[in-house]
Amino acid sequence: MSRASPREDGLRLQVPVLCGLPQRRFGAKRELHGRSETSHRKIRPSGIQMDWDWFFSSLAQSAAAIVGIFGAFIITRVSNNQSTFANKKNQIKYLLLDAQRISDEAQGRYVEWFVRHSNNRAMSCAESLYDKGVTSAEDLYRQANFPLYGRREEACELIQRLIALKEEEVREEAEYYRKMTSRPARSSFGLSSGLAPFAETQYVNAIPVRSRKEFFPYPTSPDTQQLNDEFDEIQKAIRQAKHHSRLVSTFLDSTEGNPEASSQVTWSLLVVMFLFFAGVIFPLAAMPLANNATPQISIVAILKAMLSLKGLLLSVVSIAFCTVLGIFLVANWRLKYSGEELTKLRPFQDTKAYAEYIAIAASNTAFIRSADAGVDDAAAQSAD
């Protein structure tokens, strides 16, 4: 048998060693895994324990963040409402001053002068309409272009006087012609027959002249340009009054119900205050807790917490926070408009409050429109 070489002997010695090492290592791993699994099964807890300190800490932080966000939003809202309220309070003063200025300008117009001379021209038109067969006082007033700024009663009184004088004139003329037909044709008024036509003409023309002196109390009238200029100024004052009345109406609508004193802000402040005490102060007062202890709410526990240094600090923070919220709560309640100021401003929603003749013009316009509607209805019924 041949002897192996030294090289082959070295290989035979190394193979068992190399082959045995992996086996030992693999066995050590199995042993290690077995021990770890056994030890893991031994330390596994039987139930879940609540960590109240961790819960209260998280709750206090979350609630404090929510209180801060909502508090900042509500305080900003109240500050903006205060600014809007202050601007509207000043606007009330400006509206009252402007209303007084427009009223003074409207009342300073020469309306009486304009109405007097316009009535003269309207009476001339009414006389012509009467001669054409319009005998109703209302129809004469409606068609003769009487000024709207004058009292309708005064104009109707003038019209009634005109109608009475015209009727008297007709009666006198009829009486005159009756007497003329009963007298001899050769003489009238004790004159010769050649002067009789002249006497008749003078007697007939004397009746209208005498009548005009009674229902034309202001015979001298300014030129048309002066009346037109005054009419334009009156119309300008009325337009200003109408525009200002619309401004007042819009402003009063914006103040209806005191929108700046919002009930939403009040309730939001109360909710923030409750959230602060329930979500921040109580959790901080309850910490720290003993291991596996459950927090208890009782009068003794509350007094104990309040009489401690922690309770003192929490009380100071609570008082400061409630003071700030109380300031803004009271500020929100005070954002209400004074009823006295609004009462002074409310009449200027109507243009009639600026000048008396504006109210008279509105009444006369309504009367004319009603009369025109009645005439149209009567015409429609007669057509049917």
C-alpha positions in Angstrom: 0.0 0.0 0.0 1.4 3.2 -1.1 2.0 5.9 1.5 0.2 9.2 1.0 2.0 12.3 0.4 2.3 15.0 3.0 0.0 17.2 1.0 -2.7 14.6 1.0 -2.4 14.1 4.7 -2.9 17.8 5.3 -6.0 17.8 3.3 -7.4 14.8 5.2 -6.8 16.6 8.5 -8.6 19.8 7.3 -11.7 18.3 5.9 -13.2 17.1 9.2 -12.5 20.4 10.8 -14.1 22.4 8.0 -17.0 20.0 7.9 -17.6 20.2 11.6 -17.6 24.0 12.0 -20.8 24.6 10.0 -22.6 22.0 12.0 -21.7 23.5 15.3 -22.6 27.0 14.1 -26.0 26.0 12.8 -26.7 24.2 16.0 -25.8 27.3 18.0 -28.3 29.3 15.9 -31.1 26.9 16.6 -30.3 27.0 20.3 -30.3 30.8 20.3 -33.6 31.0 18.5 -35.1 28.6 21.0 -34.0 30.6 23.9 -35.3 33.9 22.5 -38.7 32.4 21.7 -38.9 31.0 25.2 -37.9 34.3 26.8 -40.3 36.3 24.6 -43.2 34.1 25.7 -42.3 34.7 29.3 -42.3 38.6 29.3 -45.5 39.1 27.1 -48.0 41.1 29.2 -51.4 39.7 30.0 -53.4 43.1 29.5 -53.0 46.7 28.2 -52.5 49.4 30.9 -53.7 53.0 30.3 -51.0 55.7 30.6 -53.1 58.6 31.9 -50.1 61.0 32.1 -49.4 60.5 28.4 -53.1 60.9 27.6 -53.5 64.1 29.7 -50.4 65.6 28.3 -51.5 65.0 24.7 -55.0 66.2 25.4 -53.7 69.5 27.0 -51.4 70.2 24.1 -54.1 69.6 21.5 -56.8 71.6 23.3 -54.4 74.5 23.9 -53.7 74.6 20.2 -57.4 74.5 19.3 -58.1 77.2 21.9 -55.3 79.4 20.5 -56.5 79.1 16.9 -60.1 79.7 17.6 -59.4 82.4 20.2 -57.2 84.3 17.7 -59.9 84.0 15.0 -62.7 85.2 17.3 -60.6 88.1 18.7 -59.8 89.2 15.1 -63.5 89.1 14.3 -64.5 91.2 17.3 -61.8 93.8 16.4 -63.0 94.0 12.8 -66.6 94.4 14.1 -65.5 97.2 16.4 -63.9 99.0 13.5 -67.0 98.6 11.3 -69.3 99.7 14.2 -67.2 102.9 14.8 -67.3 103.8 11.1 -71.1 103.4 11.0 -71.5 105.5 14.2 -69.6 108.3 12.5 -71.7 107.7 9.3 -74.9 108.3 11.3 -73.6 111.8 12.3 -72.6 112.6 8.7 -76.0 111.4 7.4 -77.8 113.6 9.9 -75.7 116.6 9.1 -76.1 116.1 5.4 -79.8 115.6 5.7 -80.1 118.9 7.6 -78.1 120.7 4.9 -80.2 119.3 2.1 -83.4 120.2 4.0 -82.2 123.8 4.6 -81.3 124.1 0.9 -84.7 122.7 -0.2 -86.6 125.0 2.2 -84.6 128.0 1.1 -86.0 127.9 -2.4 -88.6 130.5 -3.5 -91.4 128.0 -3.8 -94.2 130.4 -2.7 -93.1 132.9 -5.3 -92.9 130.2 -8.0 -96.4 128.9 -7.0 -98.0 132.3 -7.1 -96.9 133.2 -10.5 -97.3 129.7 -11.9 -100.9 129.8 -10.6 -101.5 132.9 -12.7 -100.5 131.1 -15.9 -102.4 128.0 -14.9 -105.5 130.1 -14.3 -105.3 131.6 -17.8 -105.1 128.0 -19.1 -108.0 127.0 -16.9 -110.1 129.8 -18.3 -109.4 128.7 -21.8 -110.3 125.1 -20.9 -113.5 126.3 -19.3 -114.5 128.2 -22.4 -113.9 124.9 -24.4 -116.3 123.0 -22.2 -114.2 121.6 -19.3 -116.3 122.6 -16.3 -115.2 120.2 -13.6 -112.8 121.6 -11.0 -110.8 118.4 -10.8 -110.5 118.2 -14.6 -109.4 121.9 -14.7 -106.8 121.3 -12.1 -105.5 118.2 -13.8 -105.3 119.7 -17.3 -104.3 123.3 -16.6 -100.8 122.5 -15.4 -101.0 123.9 -11.9 -97.7 123.7 -10.1 -97.3 120.5 -8.1 -95.6 122.3 -5.2 -98.6 124.4 -4.4 -101.5 123.2 -2.2 -104.2 121.6 -4.2 -106.9 123.1 -1.9 -105.7 126.7 -2.8 -105.7 125.9 -6.5 -109.1 124.3 -6.4 -110.4 127.4 -4.5 -109.2 129.6 -7.3 -110.7 127.3 -9.8 -114.1 127.4 -8.0 -114.0 131.2 -7.9 -113.2 131.2 -11.6 -116.1 128.9 -12.3 -118.5 131.0 -10.2 -117.4 134.2 -11.9 -117.7 132.6 -15.3 -121.2 131.4 -14.5 -122.1 134.9 -13.2 -120.7 136.4 -16.3 -122.9 134.1 -18.4 -125.9 135.1 -16.3 -125.2 138.8 -16.6 -124.7 138.5 -20.3 -128.0 136.7 -20.7 -129.7 139.3 -18.5 -128.1 142.1 -20.6 -129.3 140.6 -23.9 -132.7 140.0 -22.5 -133.0 143.7 -21.5 -131.5 144.7 -24.8 -134.2 142.8 -26.7 -137.0 144.3 -24.6 -135.8 148.0 -25.1 -136.3 150.1 -28.2 -133.5 149.6 -30.7 -133.0 153.4 -31.1 -131.3 153.9 -27.8 -129.3 152.1 -25.1 -128.2 153.5 -21.7 -129.8 156.8 -22.6 -127.6 157.3 -25.6 -128.5 157.8 -29.2 -128.8 154.8 -31.5 -125.4 155.5 -33.1 -123.6 155.0 -29.8 -125.5 151.8 -28.7 -123.1 149.2 -30.2 -120.2 151.0 -28.5 -122.0 150.9 -25.1 -122.9 147.2 -25.6 -119.2 146.4 -26.3 -118.1 148.3 -23.2 -120.6 146.6 -21.0 -119.8 143.1 -22.2 -116.0 143.6 -21.9 -116.3 145.0 -18.4 -117.4 141.6 -17.0 -114.2 139.7 -17.8 -112.0 142.6 -16.7 -113.8 142.7 -13.3 -113.6 139.0 -12.9 -109.8 138.8 -13.6 -109.1 141.2 -10.9 -110.7 138.7 -8.4 -109.1 135.4 -9.5 -105.8 136.8 -10.7 -104.4 138.3 -7.4 -100.9 138.9 -8.9 -101.4 140.5 -12.3 -97.7 141.2 -12.8 -95.7 138.1 -13.6 -91.9 137.6 -14.1 -90.6 136.4 -17.4 -90.6 132.7 -18.3 -86.8 132.4 -17.9 -86.9 133.3 -14.2 -89.7 130.8 -13.6 -87.8 128.1 -15.4 -84.6 128.8 -13.5 -86.4 128.6 -10.2 -88.1 125.4 -11.3 -84.7 123.9 -12.2 -83.4 124.8 -8.7 -86.4 123.2 -7.0 -85.9 120.1 -9.1 -82.3 119.9 -8.1 -83.1 120.1 -4.4 -85.7 117.3 -4.8 -83.1 115.1 -6.6 -80.6 115.6 -3.8 -83.3 114.7 -1.2 -84.2 111.6 -3.1 -80.6 110.5 -3.4 -80.0 111.1 0.3 -83.1 109.2 1.3 -81.9 106.2 -0.6 -78.5 106.4 1.2 -80.3 106.6 4.5 -82.5 103.6 3.6 -79.5 101.5 2.6 -77.7 102.4 5.8 -80.6 101.6 8.1 -80.9 98.3 6.4 -77.3 97.5 7.2 -77.9 98.3 10.9 -81.0 96.2 11.2 -80.6 93.7 14.0 -77.2 95.0 15.1 -75.1 92.7 12.9 -71.8 93.7 14.6 -73.0 92.3 18.0 -73.0 88.8 16.6 -74.5 86.0 18.6 -72.1 83.6 16.9 -69.2 85.4 18.4 -70.8 85.2 21.9 -71.4 81.5 21.7 -67.9 80.9 20.2 -66.3 82.7 23.1 -68.2 80.6 25.6 -67.3 77.4 23.8 -63.6 78.4 23.8 -63.8 79.1 27.5 -65.3 75.7 28.2 -62.7 74.0 26.0 -59.9 75.8 27.8 -61.1 74.5 31.2 -62.0 71.0 30.1 -59.1 70.4 27.8 -56.2 72.3 29.3 -56.7 73.2 33.0 -58.2 69.9 34.1 -55.6 67.6 32.5 -52.8 69.8 33.8 -54.3 69.7 37.3 -54.7 65.9 37.2 -51.1 65.2 36.3 -49.0 63.4 37.5 -50.7 60.1 38.4 -49.3 57.1 40.2 -48.6 53.9 38.3 -51.7 52.1 37.2 -53.8 54.8 38.9 -57.2 56.0 37.6 -58.0 59.7 37.9 -60.8 60.5 40.4 -63.0 63.6 40.3 -64.0 64.6 43.8 -64.3 67.8 45.9 -61.3 66.7 48.0 -59.2 66.1 45.0 -60.1 69.5 43.5 -59.4 71.3 46.8 -56.1 69.6 47.1 -55.1 70.5 43.6 -56.2 74.2 44.1 -54.4 74.6 47.4 -51.1 73.5 45.9 -48.5 75.5 44.0 -49.6 73.9 40.8 -53.2 74.9 41.5 -52.2 78.5 42.2 -50.4 78.8 38.9 -53.3 77.2 37.0 -55.7 79.6 38.8 -53.6 82.6 37.7 -53.6 81.4 34.1 -57.3 80.7 34.2 -58.2 84.2 35.7 -56.0 85.9 33.0 -57.6 83.9 30.2 -61.1 84.5 31.4 -60.5 88.2 31.9 -59.4 88.5 28.2 -62.4 86.6 27.0 -64.7 88.6 29.2 -63.3 91.9 27.8 -64.1 90.7 24.2 -67.4 89.3 25.3 -68.5 92.6 26.7 -67.1 94.5 23.7 -69.2 92.3 21.5 -72.3 93.0 23.5 -71.8 96.7 23.3 -71.7 96.8 19.5 -75.4 97.9 19.4 -76.7 101.1 17.8 -78.4 103.8 19.8 -82.1 103.8 19.3 -82.2 107.6 19.7 -79.8 108.2 16.9 -81.6 105.8 14.5 -84.9 107.4 15.4 -83.6 110.8 14.4 -82.3 109.4 11.1 -85.2 107.1 10.2 -87.6 109.9 9.0 -85.2 110.9 6.3 -85.9 107.7 4.5 -88.8 109.6 3.0 -88.2 112.6 0.8 -91.3 114.3 2.4 -89.2 115.0 5.5 -86.8 117.4 3.8 -89.3 120.1 2.8 -93.1 120.6 3.0 -93.5 121.3 -0.7 -91.9 118.0 -1.5 -94.7 116.3 0.5 -97.3 118.5 -1.3 -95.9 117.6 -4.7 -96.0 113.8 -3.8 -99.6 114.2 -2.7 -100.6 116.1 -5.9 -98.8 113.7 -8.1 -100.7 110.8 -6.5 -104.0 112.7 -7.0 -103.3 113.4 -10.7 -102.3 109.8 -11.4 -105.4 108.5 -9.6 -107.6 110.9 -11.6 -105.9 109.9 -14.9 -106.4 106.2 -14.1 -110.1 106.9 -13.4 -110.5 108.7 -16.7 -108.8 105.8 -18.6 -111.1 103.3 -16.9 -114.1 105.3 -17.7 -113.0 105.6 -21.4 -112.4 101.8 -21.5 -115.8 101.1 -20.1 -117.5 103.4 -22.5 -115.6 101.8 -25.4 -116.8 98.4 -24.3 
